Amino acid sequence: MTPERFAKLKRVLQQRQPDLTILAEDVHKGHNIAAVRRSCDAVGVQTMHAVSPGGEVLRHHMSAAGTHAWVPVRMHNTVIAGCRELKQSGMAIVAAHFSSRAIDFRAWDYTRPCAILLGSELRGVSDDAAQLADAHLTIPMEGMVASLNVSVAAALILYEAQRQRRNAGLYDRCHLQQDEFERLLFEWAHPHIARRCRSRGRPYPGLDEDGNVLSNPLRD
């Protein structure tokens, strides 16, 4: 662990946005899963949510160009359960879904806590999920095709969210609780030691200002 690497880990964690997320409803193609997770990491999403009845997300868990280490995926058995959990945490559900009440995706206020709901590649957002959504978003298109690839749509919406949040100063302060920040920082900086500590029920040791472990928690 170099001081430069440790400083970058701290800087990235300090800009994480725990009240912005993606809820992917049965997105099943590996390259789409990987691309959505890369976009999540790029704009500071802390945790991605997914519903995957066929287990595709879990099978492609390691395929996101290393983002499995930075953006964990919380799995839900149904999209209804996922929407309800996110709503109970205080997030609005905004679905990328064309309907009579859909608004331009740039018109939504992403500075408020929200989860962006994405539908499957073939069917889009399900009727049940669309009814639970607080708003429907549409991406204006001038050509002949009816929709964008799901990962492209995710990137466009996430970067609009980033733009609004950056303008509002939401990347200028840390939104993680101190204990969560310190836990994640250790796990990011020393994943192998963290894994062994958890398996043995040991607390994580402290780190110095350059990210070096202060004591050996696995000596015994």
Long-range contacts (C-beta under 8 A, 24 or more apart in sequence): 1-189, 1-190, 1-210, 1-211, 1-212, 2-210, 3-210, 3-211, 5-189, 5-211, 6-189, 6-207, 6-210, 6-211, 9-185, 9-188, 9-189, 9-211, 10-185, 12-44, 12-70, 13-174, 13-176, 13-181, 13-184, 13-185, 13-188, 14-173, 14-174, 14-176, 14-181, 15-44, 15-171, 15-174, 16-44, 16-45, 16-46, 16-174, 16-175, 16-176, 17-43, 17-44, 17-45, 17-46, 17-165, 17-170, 17-171, 17-175, 18-46, 18-47, 18-175, 18-176, 19-90, 19-91, 19-113, 19-114, 19-175, 20-44, 20-45, 20-46, 20-110, 20-113, 20-114, 20-115, 20-161, 20-165, 21-45, 21-46, 21-47, 21-48, 21-49, 21-86, 21-91, 21-114, 21-115, 21-116, 22-48, 22-49, 22-115, 22-116, 22-118, 22-154, 22-158, 23-49, 23-50, 23-51, 23-76, 23-79, 23-82, 23-83, 23-86, 23-93, 23-115, 23-116, 23-117, 23-118, 24-48, 24-49, 24-50, 24-51, 24-52, 24-57, 24-118, 24-150, 25-50, 25-51, 25-79, 25-82, 25-117, 25-118, 25-119, 25-120, 25-125, 25-126, 25-129, 26-51, 26-52, 26-53, 26-54, 26-56, 26-79, 26-119, 26-120, 26-123, 27-52, 27-56, 27-57, 27-118, 27-119, 27-120, 27-121, 27-150, 28-52, 28-54, 28-56, 28-120, 28-121, 29-56, 29-121, 30-56, 30-59, 30-60, 30-63, 31-63, 31-151, 32-121, 32-149, 32-150, 32-151, 33-57, 33-60, 33-63, 33-64, 34-60, 34-63, 34-64, 34-65, 34-67, 35-151, 35-154, 35-155, 36-118, 36-150, 36-151, 36-154, 37-64, 37-67, 37-68, 37-71, 37-73, 38-64, 38-65, 38-67, 39-151, 39-154, 39-155, 39-158, 39-159, 40-67, 40-71, 40-158, 41-67, 41-70, 41-71, 42-158, 43-158, 43-159, 43-161, 43-162, 44-162, 44-171, 45-71, 45-158, 46-71, 46-176, 47-71, 47-72, 47-73, 47-74, 48-72, 48-73, 48-74, 49-73, 49-74, 49-75, 49-76, 49-82, 49-86, 49-115, 50-74, 50-75, 50-76, 50-82, 51-75, 51-76, 51-77, 51-78, 51-79, 51-82, 69-188, 69-191, 70-188, 79-117, 79-126, 79-128, 79-129, 79-132, 80-128, 80-129, 80-132, 83-115, 83-117, 83-129, 83-132, 83-133, 84-132, 86-115, 87-132, 89-113, 91-115, 92-134, 92-135, 93-117, 93-129, 93-132, 93-133, 93-134, 93-135, 94-133, 94-134, 94-135, 94-136, 94-137, 95-119, 95-125, 95-129, 95-130, 95-133, 95-135, 95-136, 95-137, 96-125, 96-136, 96-137, 96-138, 96-139, 96-150, 96-153, 96-154, 96-157, 97-124, 97-125, 97-130, 97-133, 97-136, 97-137, 97-138, 98-136, 98-138, 98-147, 99-130, 99-136, 101-135, 101-136, 102-136, 102-137, 102-138, 103-135, 103-136, 103-137, 103-138, 104-137, 104-138, 104-140, 105-137, 105-138, 105-139, 105-156, 105-157, 105-160, 106-160, 108-135, 108-137, 109-164, 110-160, 110-161, 110-164, 110-165, 111-164, 111-165, 111-168, 111-170, 114-161, 116-154, 116-157, 116-158, 116-161, 118-150, 118-153, 118-154, 119-150, 120-150, 121-149, 121-150, 193-217, 193-218
